Amino acid sequence: MGRYILSRLLQSIPVLILVSVISFGLMKLVPGDPAILIGGPTATPAELDNIRQNLGLDQPFHVQMWRYYAGLVRGDLGTSLLLGKPVLEATLERVPVSLSIAVYSMVLTLLIGLTCGIIAALNRGTWIDQASMVFALIGVSLPNFWLGLMLIVLLSVHLGWLPTGGYVPWQTDVVGWFKTTTMPAVSLALLQVGLLARITRSTMLEVLRQDYIRTARAKGLPEFIVIAKHAFRNVMIPVVTVIGVIFSVLISGSVVVESVFSVPGIGSLLGSAVLRRDYPMIQGGLLLVAASLLMLNLIVDVLYAYFDPRVRYDNRR
Amino acid sequence: MSRAGNTRIGACFLTVSAIALWPGVTAAQGFTCPKTGGNMVFAQEAKVNSLDQMTSATISTRNVAMNMFESLMTRDENMNPIPELAQEVIESPDGLTYTFKLRDGVKFHNGKPMTTEDVVASFDRYKKVGIDRGILDIVEKWEATDAQTFVIRLKAPQPTFLENLSSFSVPVVIIPKENADAAAMQLKSVGTGPWEFVEFVADSHVKLKRFDGYKPDTRYKDIDGFGGYKVACLDTVTFRIVTEAGARVAGLETGEFLGAEDVPAKSQPTLKNNANIVLKPLQNFWVQIAIPNLSAPPTDNLKVRQAIQAALDMEEIMEAATDGAFRLNIGMQYPGQAFYTEAGKETYNQKNADKAKKLLAEGGYKGEKVTLLTNKDYSNMYTAALVMSEQLKAVGINAELLVLDWPASVQKQQNKADVGWNFFFTGYGTNTSLGGVAAMRFHAPPFNTYRPKGDIPDAEFVTFFDQITNGKTLDERKAAFSRAQQRMLDQVLAVPFGTLTKVQAVRTTVENFRPFRIPRMSNVWLKN
C-alpha cells in the first residue's frame, strides 16, 4: 500500500505541472486587464501604466512566466494582485471556512442521501420510493441561488432563527459557527443529496438481487442484519466514488452559495479572482485546488480497499 | 455642514488671486454626540481589495479607507476644495508656491503626533506608487521647512493645482513616515481619521473602532463632505461585504445590518413600508453614459452619430436601466455644482425619429452594423444598451449588442486597434463629482475612453479643455467648460443619458446618517 501511495504521489507531479501551464497560459489569453479594474475605466494611460508597473504586469510574457515558475520551485505561488498578500496565505486562510462547511454539508448529504436511497430501494415501487425520489429530484433541480434566498427569507427574515449570512469561526464561537454555516451547508447539501440518493438506490437494488443476499435471508438472518451487514458494505463501493466527487465539489466551494451567504471561502476567493483577473490568485488557487483533488482521489482509492477486500494495491501475490 | 470660519473660502480658492487661501480661523462649538457607543454594521455591495488608499481607485476601498485616512485638503459637501489636515494654505503671488501650515495636535492611530516629516514621506510614497501620481508631475519639489510647515513648489503656475490635490478619487492621504516604504497595496492602515483599523477579512468584513486620540477640526461645526468637524460616536463600525442584493435587504429587515448600500429598486417599496427602515437616496451618483468609437464605421460619421443622438429617448433608457432611480441631466455636471451648465441642451433627449432618419440619409448610412459594447456585471449598463439598441432599430439602424464581462469589455474598448464596437457603456461617477477638469479629462489627451479617428482629438475641444485646466479665474474656467460641453454634445463625443440615484438605507435606530459618496460613519449615533 505504501508503495502504491508513493507511486500515486509521484504521478500527480506531472498533472500539477500541466495544470500550472494551462492556467498560466489561459489567463494570459483571456481578455481583461487587472490594471483597468484597479484604476477604473476612466484611468488615464499614465495611471494604468503606473498600476501595471506596481504589479509587475509591464514585464514581457516570458519574464512573467520565468518569475512564476522560479517562485513555484521555491514554494512561492506569487502575490495576489488585488489582495496584496501571498496567494498561499490568502488561500490557506479560506481553507478552514470551506472545509468546515464542506464537512457539515457532507454529513447532511450522507445522512439524507444514503437514508433516502436505501429507504427507496427497500420500498421499491411504493409511494415511499416515489416520494424519496421526488425529494431527490427537487434537490437536484432547485437552483442553489434561489434556494439560498428562500432559506434566508424563511429562516432569517420570517422566523429570525439564523443570521442572513457571514461566517463565525468555530474556534471563536461554536453556536455562531453553527448558525452561520447551516444555511450554506443545507443549500450545498440539497444539490448533492439527489445525486447520492439516486446512486444509492440503484446500487442497493442491484445488491439486493445478488445471491449472497438471498443466502443470508435463507439462513434466517434478521432483515436489519442483511441490509446493514451484507448489503450496505457492498453498496458503499460505488457510492464511495460518488462521495469523493461530491466532497471535491463541496470543498472547492460554491461561488454562488458563498456569494449569497457572504461566506469568505475558497469558491468566493477564486470566483472574485476570475472576475477581477487576479492572475496569480487564479493560477495559485487552481494549483492548490488541483492538488487537494488529487489527494482526495487517492484517499477514495485507498478507501476501496477497506470496503472491498478483493481490492489490493500491492503487486505481490 | 455649516462652517465656523470664512464661508466663502471655497470660492476664494477658485479665484486664486488671494494670497492666504485658507487663513487660520477661530474655534467654534462643534458637534457633540447625543449618545455614544454601539456597533454599526453596514452592508457593502462591492468587495474590498485593499485598504491602501494611495493605490486603489475603487469605490469599495474608499468607502472604508476614507473613514480612517485624511489628507492636507479634501472636498466639502458640494465638492468644493477645503483644508483638512492643513490649518492654513498660502499661495505665493506668482502662483508657484503653496505653503501648508499643519493643524496642531493631530495624531496618528499609533499615537505619534503628525509632523511635516510624515507629510513629506506621504508625498514621496504617492509619487512612487500612487495611482494618480500624474497630479504631481507639475511639482518641482516639496519640502518641510519646519515641523508644521510644508511647502510645494510648482514648475509652472497651475490654477487648478489645489483642485487636483484635494481630489478624493485617489487622495494623497497622510501616513506615518515609518510606513511610507510599503509597496503598492501593502500600506498599513494607520491614518489620522476618527476611525482606526481593527481587522480586515477579505470578502467578509472590515472592522474599525473609534480613535480616542482624534482631534476634531474646530474650524467647522459639523462634518462637511469628507472633512469638517468629525466625531466618532459609535464604538465600532463593521463593513460587511454582502454582494447579493437580496441578502443585504434581508439583513436590513432583520436588523442584522443597521445600514446598507445599493438597495435594489424592486425592494424599495417594501422597505418604504417598513417602519424600522429609512431609505437614503443619493442623487447624482454617476452619469450613465455611452462613448462612441469615432474610429469605427459608421460612428466615424458625424451625421450618423447625430442621427443616433436624435433618436434616443433618455427617459425610457434611464427608467429601464435604473428601475426608476434616475434624473434626466444634460451633460457632465450635476445641478448645484460650480461647473453645471445646460450647454448642448438642444441635443439631449430629442426622441425625434424623423430627424434621425433624415440625418441618416444625409450621412449616407447604408445599414452598417452599429455594435453596442456592454456587460452584464453592471445590469444598468446592459439594460441601457438593450433599450438603446431597440430605439436605434426603430429608426432603421442595424444595431446589435456585444455583451462581454466588464474587464473584457473595458479592455476591448481601450484597445486602439479594435474597431469591433461602436458604443461603449459605462458610468462616470467620481470624476464627474470632482468638477470641471476631472469630468472632461477623458476626452482630452492622454485619453483612454475616447477613440478619435487617427488618434487625433477634436482640436476645439482640446482648446476648451486647456482653458478649463489653466484659466486664471473660475468664471473663465466655467465658460470654457460650457463651451467644451457644447462641443462634446454637438460632435457627439459622448452620449450622456442621465444620472443614477444610488439608494442607501438605515434602520431607524441610526441617527444622523447622511448619504454621501462614501458611507460616512462620523457624527452618526445609535438611539438604542
Interface residues (C-beta under 8 A of the other chain):
Chain A: V30 P31 G32 D33 P34 I36 L37 I38 G39 G40 P41 T42 A43 T44 P45 A46 E47 L48 N50 I51 N54 L55 L81 L82 L83 G84 A90 L149 I152 V153 S156 V157 G160 P163 T164 G165 G166 Y167 S259 V260 F261 S262 V263 P264 S268 L269 S272 L275 R276 R277
Chain B: K47 N49 S50 D52 T55 S56 A57 T58 V129 G130 I131 D132 R133 G134 A183 A184 M185 Q186 V201 A202 D203 S204 H205 R240 I241 V242 T243 E244 G246 A247 A250 G251 E253 T254 E256 D377 L404 D405 W406 P407 A408 V410 Q411 K412 Q413 Q414 T426 Y428 T430 N431 R441 F442 P446 F447 N448 T449
